[in-house]
Amino acid sequence: MRLPHPLTGELFESPVPPGTGWPEDPAVRRTPVARSTADVVELAQTDELAELDARVSVCRACPRLVEWREEVALSKRKSFADQPYWGRPIAGWGDPEPRVLIAGLAPAANGGNRTGRVFTGDRSGDWLFASLHRVGLATQPTSEHAGDGLRLLGARMMAAVRCAPPANKPTPEERDTCSPWFRRELELVLPSTRAIVCLGKFGFDALLNALQSVGGAVPKPRPKFGHAVEYPIPGPYGEVVVLGCFHPSQQNTFTGKLTEPMLDTVMTRAKELAGL
Ligand code: SF4
């Protein structure tokens, strides 16, 4: 059944076939599809960030995650039953030559997996984009739908795992299968990047692994995750500062473990370090 996109009114199937007009869809119908771990390794070897985004967005390499993301896209949360669901992996998004990078864990089943844009349409994203707007890294305080005109200012977001996992928990094998996408994206944006904010421990650890594999001198013993920690790490294009930040999950924001001032402090610091 085709349903209207909440912004454009255009009709889409769920999941959304690539290249059919969904706002900000990076893929075209002929974008090559990764169907195995080996395919991911091979297809991640592109020099074009836009092509990498396109390839990520049609990937089918993890059977459990493909089944889950498409199942959620068809069954839908009741409050979104009148909307089409993206139901595909979520590519990195934002400035192609960022100075600040924001690294998370994975998209949410009824957030990014519904809207097709990272952190868009869920409560964590509401917190994150409001903070980015307050500190001057986003043009709007809200991010509800792809195609709403929102832009990040000198910043880019990406997730360590690109498909929504059941219970927000990818398996170690799924994390490893997805890692070539993450690593290659990091490699392509690293020349301009000066500060990297890692949301949560999973994103922090995945980022350090990726940074090391692209030539970053990650110290031993490994830096420990914590809120507002900072680690300068020499890399192939100069020093980048990796910052820890509690994830703006509902669990953290409801309990007061993460407050708006705490989030703003880290984002402001990243902006300063990046010279923005
Ligand atoms: S998690 Fe990553 S590797 Fe696995 S299907 Fe999604 S995009 Fe592909």
Boltz pocket constraint, residues with backbone or C-beta under 6 A from the ligand:
constraints:
  - pocket:
      binder: B
      contacts: [[A, 34], [A, 40], [A, 56], [A, 59], [A, 60], [A, 61], [A, 62], [A, 65], [A, 66], [A, 89], [A, 161], [A, 162], [A, 163], [A, 174], [A, 177], [A, 178], [A, 179], [A, 181]]
      max_distance: 6.0
